[in-house]
Amino acid sequence: MAQETLKSLIAVIMTLSLQEQEQVISELQDNVRLHSNKIDEATRQQLIAGAEEGIAEIQRGEYFTNDEVLARMNHRVESQYAAVV
């Protein structure tokens, strides 16, 4: 939509009562939510494949415990801090 047309549309909306403006806003927000929740099929398949690979890794025993993750993160932070100092 051209900027002039968009500005004209906004000007018309501004002439509406507050209740009508709230209705326009509500319907626009519903439309945005509807379209932003859609995931294209390629992305959906990538997410599914990633989740399935994660499940397979866990089943093969390829995972870290919570304590191991925390220890690795602490080590990484300490290493970066030592490099800066």
Number of C-alpha atoms within 10 A of each C-alpha: 6 7 8 9 10 11 12 12 11 11 11 10 15 12 10 12 10 11 9 13 14 12 12 14 13 12 12 12 12 12 11 11 11 10 10 9 8 9 10 8 9 9 10 12 12 11 12 12 12 12 12 12 12 14 13 12 12 12 10 9 9 10 12 11 8 9 9 11 12 12 12 13 12 12 12 12 12 12 11 11 10 9 8 7 5
